[in-house]
Amino acid sequence: MTGLITDTEEHRAIRETVAGIAERYGSQYFLERGRKGEDIGELWKDLGAAGLLGVHLPEEYGGGGGGMAEAVVVVEELAAHGMPMLIWVISPAICGSILAHHGSDEMKRRWLPGIADGSQKMAFGLTEPDAGSNSHNVKTTARKTADGWVISGAKYYISAVDQCEAVLLVARDADHSTPEKSKLSLFVVPTDAKGFSIQQIDTSIVSPDKQFTVFLDEVEVGEDALIGQAGNGLRQVFDGLNPERILVGAICGGVGRYAIDKAVAYAKERNVWSTPIGAHQGVAHPLADSHIAVELSRLATALSAQQFDAGLPAGEASNIAKYSASEAALKALDQAIQTHGGNGLSHEYGLSELWFVTRLMRTAPVSREMVLNYVAQTSLGLPRSY
C-alpha cells in the first residue's frame, strides 16, 4: 500500500530493519503471546540488539541519538505488522525521554543504556482511581525523610509493570504542596522495594502488556530516586506526555495500515458471484475513505514529532495526532472486520483481537474529550470548561 509519507534514507533503513525483525516473528506470535498473557522477551531483545528501542535516546547513554521522528518509524512499523507495543511507548518513550531531559548523570547511566538495549524496562505511574486526567489531584504522596523519601498511595491502570525493574512514579510532594495547590515530584521506584505490590486488572485487551493496580505502602527510596527538581514534577512530566501522545499516534497509524492491508488483500481474493468483492463500491469506497483518514493521521503524527524534535511547542500537534490517529485506526479496523464478514471475527485473520487495544487508544493516554477540551481552549481560545 502506498501512502503520503516519504521516508528519508535513514528512516527507510530503520523501517526495513523493523520490518525484517517483525516478519521473522510474525503477527501470530504477538497475538498468541497476548492471548496467553505471556511476554515477548525474545522479540524485545532482538529489537534492543538492533538499536531500535533507543533510537531517540542520547548516544552517550547507549541510544541512537535520534528523536521522536525516528521513534515514530519504529513504533508505527511494528504496529503495521500487527504488533502494537504499549511497553515501547511506556519504557523507552515516556520514561526514557523524562530521564534524558531531567535525570541526573548518575540516573541516566543507571537506566538509559538498559532501556535502550532492552535489558531493562521501566513502567510509568501517573493515573490513580480518583485522578485520571486531573494530574493535579494525585493523592499518592511522597514525604521527605532524613535519608530520602517515603511514598504511600496507589496507582491505577499501570501497563506492563510486571515486566519492569522500576516505575517512574508521579507523587504529590508533601513538603511543597498546600491544601489549595498540589506540587508534584517524580521518582524512580524499584518494583522489588519493600511495601511495593501489584494486582492485575482483568480487561478485554489482548496484549502481552497487561494492566495493574500498584500499591505503595510506606515505600522508602533514597535521595537519588528523585528526578530533577522536587515540586516541579508537573512541568517535567510533560517531557514524557507529548512523546506518549505522538507514539500513540504512531501505534494507531500502524494499526490502520495493518487493517487496511489485510482488508485490501481479502477484497481482492474473495469472490462472490465470480467477482472480487473489492470491485464493489460498497466495499471499495469505505476502504478508500479509511485509507485517507489513516494517511492524514500519519502526516499529523510526523509533524508533531518534527515539532517536538525541533524544541517547538508540540502540545497542540501531539494531541491532534493522537486524536486523529486513534479515530482513523478504529474506523479502519472496523471496516477491515466488516470487509472480512464473519472471517473478521476469526482468530485466523488477526483483526478482532486488535479491537480493544485500539479502542483503548481513544481513551488513553488522554481521552478524546480532553483533547477536544485542549483544542477548544488552547487552539481556539474558548472559555475553559473545567
Secondary structure, 3 states (H helix, E strand, C coil): CCCCCCCCHHHHHHHHHHHHHHHHHCHHHHHHHHHHCCCCHHHHHHHHHCCCCCCCCCHHHCCCCCCHHHHHHHHHHHHHCCCCCHHHHHHHHHHHHHHHHHCCHHHHHHHHHHHHHCCCCEEEECCECCECCCHHHCCCEEEECCCEEEEEEEEEEEECHHHCCEEEEEEEECCCCCCCCCCEEEEEEECCCCCEEEEEECCCCCCCCCEEEEEEEEEEEEHHHEECCCCCHHHHHHHHHHHHHHHHHHHHHHHHHHHHHHHHHHHHHCEECCEEHHHCHHHHHHHHHHHHHHHHHHHHHHHHHHHHHCCCCCHHHHHHHHHHHHHHHHHHHHHHHHHCHHHHHCHHHCCCCHHHHHHHHHHCCCCHHHHHHHHHHHHCCCCCCC
